[in-house]
Every structure is written in structure tokens, then in C-alpha cells.
């Protein structure tokens, strides 16, 4: 089961900080991050890729659903 991190409404650096915490605590390798700004989407994507995760971005209205999956 994926861990879900909802960082909508938060400004940087909080989305990155909360996503990093989820990455550090996650053991199953799949994390869903909900963001509501381009900046947060870019920063969380960069963090995830640097940690070895692939990122699948889905637009949901004005928000984004980022699916982070640990690389095998």
C-alpha cells in the first residue's frame, strides 16, 4: 500500500521536507504526493529523482498527483 503525503497549501520548503520524511520512513517504495503548485511539483520531483525514485505526474485540475516509485 502506498504512503500518501498531502502537501497542498504548504509553501516551500515544507513539501520537500515532508516528502523527504516519507521517503526516509517508507519501506515499500511507493509514495503518492499531492501538491498544488508548479514549484512544489518541480522540487518534489527533483528530490525523488535524486533519491532514486521514478516520478509519474498526473494533473488533477489545478493540482498534481505525483506517484513516486523506488527504482529496482
N, C-alpha and C positions, 0 to 999 in steps of 0.2 A: 504494500500500500504506500502510495506517495505521501510525502510530507507536504503540507500546504503552508505557504508563507504569504500573508496578505499585507502588503506594504503600501496599499493605496492610501493616498492622502498624506504620506510621510515625505519629507524633503531630505535630500542628501545631507549627510551620508547614511541616514538610517536604513534605507532599503538595502544598501550594500552590507551594512553591519548585521542586519537581521538575516539576510541570505547567507552570509559567511557563517553565522552561528548555526544555521540549519545544515549547511554543508558539513561543518565540523562535527555535528552530532548525528548526522544521517549515516545509517549503515546499509540501507537498501539501494542507494544510488539514484533514486528518483525524487525530485523536488519540484513542486509547482509553485511558481512565484507570481502573484498578481500585482501588477504595477499600473499606474495611471499617468505616466509621463514618458516622453521620449528619452529624457536624460536618465531616468531610473532604469528604463529598458536597456539602454546602452551600457550603463555602469554595471548592472547586474549581469548582463551578457558577458562583458569583459571579465568580470570576476569569475564567473562559472567556467569560461573557456580556459582561463589561467589555472584553474583547479582541475582541469582535465574532463570537464563536462561538455557534452554537446547540448546545444540550445535550440529548441523548436519554439518559434514565436507565433502565437495566434492573436489576431486583433479581435477584440470584443467591444464594439462601439468605440469609445474613446479610451478604452483600457487595453492592456495586453496581458496575455496569459503565457508565461514562459515555462516550458517544460524542460527541466534540466535532467539530463541522464548521464550517469557516470560512464565514461568510456571503458570498454572492456580491454 
